Amino acid sequence: MSIFEIAIEVIGWLAAILILASYVLLSLGRIEPRGYLYQWMNVIGASGFVLNSGYNGALPSAGLNIVWALMGVFTLWSVWRAQGGRCPGRLKGDHRGAIAG
């Protein structure tokens, strides 16, 4: 196995961990479904799956993850626009950077 092939496998495993972690955090109520953190975890994870599955010839999986990543990008854009450019999606209860009033 070449260094390149090992890198592709590592990218695939990291993508799987990222997608799984995003789902666990969402299921535990630690992040919001339309929050930046959840969406970025999915966009990056899906992009890793695209690289891994595309390289390994799993084109249906690559196609699905292209759509998955695009949905995440669209959601990021729509949330950003709806929030007037603010950065929602921190962990629940995390008020770092919030303005006390």
N, C-alpha and C positions, 0 to 999 in steps of 0.2 A: 504494500500500500504506500503510495507516494505522500509527501507532505501535503500536497494539494488535496488529495482524497481524504486525508485525516482532517484537514481544515474543514472540508465540506461536511464530514460527519460531526465534528464538534459544533459547527454552526447549526446543524439539524437538532442536536441534543439540547443546545442552549435555547433554541427556538421553542422546543417542546417544554422545557422547564419554564420559560417565560410565559407561554400561553397557559400552562397549568397553574402557575403562581397567580396570574391575573384572575383566573376563574375561582381559585380558592379564596383570594382576597375579596372578590365580589360576593361570593357565597357567604362569607363570614361577615359581610356588611362593613368591611374596612375601607372599601373604595366605592365610588359611585359609577354606575354604568355609563353615564355620559361625561364622566370626568376625564381630564387629560391623562392621568396616570394609566387608567384601564385601557383607554384607546391607544396610547403610545405602546403599551406592552403588547397589545394585539397587532398593531402595525409592524413593530419590529419583529415579533415572533413569526407572523405570517410571512414577512420578507425572508426570514431565515429558512422557513419551510419551502418557499419558492426556490431559493438557491439549492437546497438539498434535494428536493424532489425533482426539480428540473434537471439537475446534474445526473440523478439516478434514473431518469427516463419515466418518472411517475407523473405524466402530463396531466391527468385529471386532478391530482393533488395540487400540482403547481397552479393549475387554472383556478381551482377553488380558493387557494391562498392569495392569488392575485386579487380576486374579488373581495376576499376578507380584508386585505390590506387597504384596498380602495374604499371600502365601507368605513374603515377606521379613519382614514384621511378625511373623508367627507364629513364624518361625525365630528372630528376635531375642528374642522373649518366651521361647521354649523354652530357648534357650541361656542367657539371663540367669537363668532359674529353675534350670537344671541347674548353673550355676556359683555359685549362692548370691548373686547380685547383683554378682559380679566383672565386670570389663570385659575379656573375651578379645578376640582379633582384631587385636592390633597387628601391624605388619609383622614378619615373622620376623627374629629377631636384634635387635629393638628392645627393650631392657630398661629404657627410661626409665620411671621411676615404680615399677619393681619393687623389692621389699625385698631387699636383699642379706643373705644368711644364712650 
